Amino acid sequence: MNDFEKIKSNWKEQADQVPTEANFSELKNGIKNLAKKQRIGNLVLLSTIGVLVIFFIYIKAIEYRQVAIALGVMIAALFLRVLVEIFSMNHLRNLSIAIDTQNFKAKLENYYKSRIYIHGILTPVLLAIYSYAFWTLLPDFKMSLSKGFYNYIVWSSLVLLVFFCFFLFFQIRKELRALKELE
C-alpha cells in the first residue's frame, strides 16, 4: 500500500464530525452579536436622520432650494443605508441553523459576500454622497453664520469625517472578522 492509499484509508476511517452543543451555542451567539451591532448602528443612523429632519424643519429649508436638496440628499443617503441594514438583518435572521451544514455554510458565505459588497462599495459611495451634500451647504453656512462658527463647522466636520472613516474602517474590519469566524 502506497502513501496515497494509506491517507485515503485513514480519511475513510475518520469518525463523522458531529456539531456539539458548544459549537451550536457559539455560532448562535455570534449571529446574535452581529444582529445586535446592526441594530445599534441603525439606531445611530435613525437618530442622525431625526436630527437632520428637525434641522430641515427648523431652518425652513424648503424655502431654499439648494439647502433643501442638500439636506434631502443627506437624509436619503442615510435612509438608504438604514434600509440596506434592515434587509441585511432580515437575511441574517433567515439563516436557519436547522438546515444541513453545507446549505448553512453556503448561505453564510452568501451573507458574508453581501456584507463585503455593502461595506466595500455601498457604504463608501453613500458616505461620499452624504459628504458632498454637506459640503454644498457650506456656502450657505458661510453667508448666514459668523466667521468663527462657520470655521468651527468646517474644521469639526473634517475632524468628524476623518474620525468616522477610521471608526467605520475598524468596525467593518471587526464585523468581517466575526463573519469569517462563523464560517
N, C-alpha and C positions, 0 to 999 in steps of 0.2 A: 504494500500500500504506500503510495507516494504522499508527500506533504499535503497536496491539494485534497486528496481523498480523506486524509485524517481531519483536516479542517472542516470539510463538508460533513463528515460523520459526527464530529463534535458539535457542529452547528445544529444538526438534526436532533441530537440528544439533549439539547438545551431544554430546560423547562419553559413553558409558556409564561411570559411575564404577565401577571395579573395586577392591575392597579390596586393599590392599597387604599384604605380609608384615609390615611395621612396624605397620600398624593391627591386624592379627590378633594379633601378639605383645603389643601394648599392651592389647588387650581381654582376652586370656588372662591376662596378668599382673594386671590389675585384678580379675578374678574370683578369681584365686588369693589376692590380698591380702585380699579380703573374707572368703574362706573361712578364711584363717589367723587373722584377727581374731576371727571367730566361734568358732574352736576355742579360742583363748586365753580368750575370755570364758566359754566353757563350763568350762574348767579352773578358773577362778576360782570360778564358781558351784558346781561339784562339790566344790571344796576347802571352801567355806563349808558345804555340806551335810554333808561329812565332819566338820567341827568341831562342827556342831550335833548330829549323831548321837552323837559321842563325849561331848559335854556332856550330852545326854539320858541316856545310859547312866551316866555318871559321877555325876550327881546323883540317879539313880534316879527320873527324872521320872514314870515310870509309876505311882509310888505317890501322886503328887499330881495329881489330875485336871486342874485349871486349868493347871498348868505343862505337863503332857503335851499338852493340847490346843493351848496357845500354841506350844510348840516344834514340834508336829506341823504346825500351820498354817504356821509359818515354813519348815519343811523342804519341805512340799508346794508352797508358792509358788515356792521356788527350783527345785524339781524340775520343776514345770510350765514354768518359764522355760527350763530346760535342754532339755526335750522340744520346746518351740517352736523353739529354736535348732537342734536336730538335724533337725527337719522342714525348717526353712529352709535348712540346709546341704545337705540332700538335694535340695531344689528347685534350689538354685544349682548343685549338681553335675550335675543333669539338664539344665541349659541347654546344649544341643548347639550348638556353633559351626558345625557342618557343615550345618545347615539354611539355607534361604534367608534373606536379610536381613530380610524382612518378618515371617516367623514368629519369627525370633530376637528382633527388636525387640519384638514383641507379648509374647513370653514374658518378656523382660527387664522390660518395663513392668509385667507382672503380678507379677513378683518384687518390683519396686520398690514397687508398691502394697501388697503384703503386708507389706513391711518398714515402710512408713509406719503401717499398722494396728498392727503389733507394737510399734513404738516410741511411737506416739502414743496408743494406747489400752491395750493389754495390759500393757506394762511399767509405766506409772504405776499401774494397778489392782493389779498384783501387788506393787509397792513399797508401796502403801498398805496392802494386806492384811498384808504382812510387818511393816511398821512398827506397825500396830495390834496384831498378835500380840505383838510385842516389848514394847509399852507395857503390855499386860495382864500381863506378867511383873514389871513394876516394883514393885507392892505386895509380891509375894513376895520380891523382892530387898531391899526396904526392911526387911522383918521379919527376914531372915536374914543381912544383911551389916552391916558397920559403917557409920556415917553417912558417913564420909569416902569409903569405897569406893563406897557407893551414889551419892553425889553425883558421883563420878568417872564412874560408869557412865552416869548421866543426862546429864551435860554432854558426855562424849565421844561418846555416841550421837547427841546433837543435832548436834555438830560433824561427825561422820561422815556423818550423814544429809544435811546441807547440802552437804558436800563431795561425797558420792556423787551427789546430784541434779545438781550443776554438772558433775561428771565425766560422768555419764550424758548430760546435755544436749549437751555438746560432742562426745562420742563418737557420739551419734546424728546430730548435725548433720554430722559428718565422714563418717560412713557414707552418709548420704543424698546428700551432695555427690558422693562417689565413685560411687554408683549413678547419679546424674544424669549424670555424665561418661561413663559407659558407654553411655548411651542413644544 
